[in-house]
Amino acid sequence: QVQLVESGGGLVQAGGSLRLSCAASGSIFSIKAMGWYRQASGKARELVAAITSGGSTNYADSVKGRFTISRDNAKNTVYLQMNSLKPEDTAVYYCNAFSDSPLMVYWGQGTQVTVSS
């Protein structure tokens, strides 16, 4: 089992920055990739950014150049640095971990990010 705890959401003005954190615990040795998803009101959950255990990253086109995903292996934590925030970034952001032993996807509880115009 893997537990994920997110933190760092909040209210920010357009153009501002926030950093989200996701701390993993439990069977972390099985985690092969972690990512951030978001779900705006009335919309489907979408991938924002992901990072593999080898450090490869992937971003949604809408956040490229503004968001950066990183990981601190010593702290078992993944971060999402969000700069130049826009009102359309408003959503609940969820941390996600993919494990291959067993084959499972884990989710955090979500953290609200609200960007005011």
N, C-alpha and C positions, 0 to 999 in steps of 0.2 A: 504494500500500500504506500501511496505517496500523498502527503498533505501539502497543500499550497495555501499560503496566506499572503494576500495582497495588501498594500498600503500605498498612500501617497496621492490618492485622488482628492478632488476638491473643486472649488470655484475659482476661475481665473478669467481675466479680461482677454479679449482677442489680442493676439500678438505676444501673449505671455508664455510662460514655460511651467511645466510640471514634470516631476520624475516619479514614476511608479516603481514599486519594488514588489518582488514576489519571492518569498522565502520558501524553499522546499525542505521537507523533512520526511523521514521514513526510508523507504527503499530507493534512495536517490541513485544508487549505483546502476539501477535499471533504466534511468532516464536517458533517452537518446536525443531528444529535442525538446525545447520549451518555446513557448510563444505567447503573444498577447493577441486577444481577439476583442472585438467590441460589438456592442449591440445598442443601436439607437432605438428610441421609442418607435414602435410600429415597423421596425425593419429587422431583417435577418442578421444573425451574428456573422461577422466577417473577420477574416484574418487581418491583423495590422502588421505584425512582424514576428519573425521566428528566428531561432538560433539553434544550431545543432551542437552536439557534444564536441564536435571538432572545430566549432567556431564559425561555421558558415552561416550567413544571414540572408534573410529574404524579407522584402517589404511590400506592402500594398502600394500601388502607384500613387494613391492619394496622399501618402505620408512620406514618400521618398524625399530626402533632402531636408526634412523637418524633424523626423523621429529617428532615434538611434536605440537599438537593442544591444545590450551587453550582459555579460555574466561574470560573477565573482565566484569561482569554484570553491574557494576557501570558505566562503559564507553560504554556499549553496543557494545563491540568490541571483535572480535575473532582474534587470532594470529596463525600463523604457523611458528614455529621456525624450520629452516632447517639447519642441520649440515652435515658435511662430504659430501658436494654436489658433484655430479658426472655430467659429460657432458650429460648423458642421462636424467638428471632432467631438462634440457633446455626445456622450454615450456611457453605458456601463462597460468598464474594461475588465476582461477576465484573463487570468493567467491560465496557461494550459501546459501540460507536460505529457509527452508521449513516452511510454515505457514498452520495452520489447520483452520483458520477462517479469510478469506475464504481459501479454499484449493488451495494453490498456491505455486509455486516455483519461487523464485527471484534470479537474477544473477547480479553480479557486472560487471564492464566494462572490467575487466581483467588487469593483470600486467605482464609484460615480465620478465622472469628470464632466464638469459643466463649464463651457466657454461662453461668456457673455459678449455681446457685440457693442 
